[in-house]
Amino acid sequence: MSFTVLVPARLASTRLPDKPLADIAGLPMVVRVAQRASQSGALRVVVAADDPSIVSACKDHGVEAILTRQDHPSGTDRLAEACEQLGLDADDIVVNVQGDEPLIDPALIDAVASALALHPEAAMSTAAHEIDSLDDFLNPNVVKVVLDVRGNALYFSRAPIPWWRDGSVNRAPPSALPTPAPLRHIGIYGYRAGFVRKFPSLPPAPVEATEALEQLRALWHGHRIAVHVTHAAPGPGIDTPEDLARVRALFASQPPL
């Protein structure tokens, strides 16, 4: 199996300005992400940036980067342009690693690529892990996923799914987790390059707007998403200055990765 890792990086960020260039132990965040991704089995790791300053920072540290348009409405649209620029074939597998995940596990990247390779009926792949906290199960910011017998996604939701009927009294939220354990979605995706080029042209799904979950567009249009279930929770991502401080502290407490 061969695959390419694409790291979309957008300079503008409401909660953390210039986020891709934020310093983490002497290197820009996006470079840290690319270095982690390069420890996977990917043949190639490419940053798809929206600003020349990101491309320059990557090249200064030996990371391949390409400049994409600034007006893409989502990271998936940016990936579609990157696939075109790189001339990837329709059946080539690409893994989308978010540019704010400097602690991404390289083994998880490999597993997501493998999940797609092992599911020829799927257009996409992603990952999940078991939820062990009732608070997380009930938290709408924690996205849940339910699978079919082949390990493909049936549905993603911010609601607590599957709903444990017998664990609820008078329609109140359940007081314990259902068995088997529910699954938390991890925001890493594998795609066939032909599908990711097609995705932006698919009309948004009503359920996608309701849940604010872009992956539901693929399910709505009949495409399958293979899901790798991992036993390890992912490392923390970075969305806010507080997140950045926590990750900086983790890097300070151990040798840089």
Buried (B, 14 or more C-beta within 10 A) or exposed (E): EEBBBBBBBBBEBEEBEBBBBBEBBEBBBBBBBBBBBBBBBBEBBBBBBBBEBBBEBBEEBEBBBBBBEEEBEEBBBBBBBBBEEBEBEEEBBBBBBBBBBBBBBBEBBBBBBBBBBEBEEBBBBBBBBBBEEBEBBBBEEBBBBBBEEEBBBBBBBBEBBBEBEEBEEEEEEBEEBBEEEBBBBBBBBBBBBBBBBBBBEBEEBEBBEEBEBBBBBBBBEEBBBBBBBBEEBBBBBBBEEEBBEEBBEBBEEEEEB
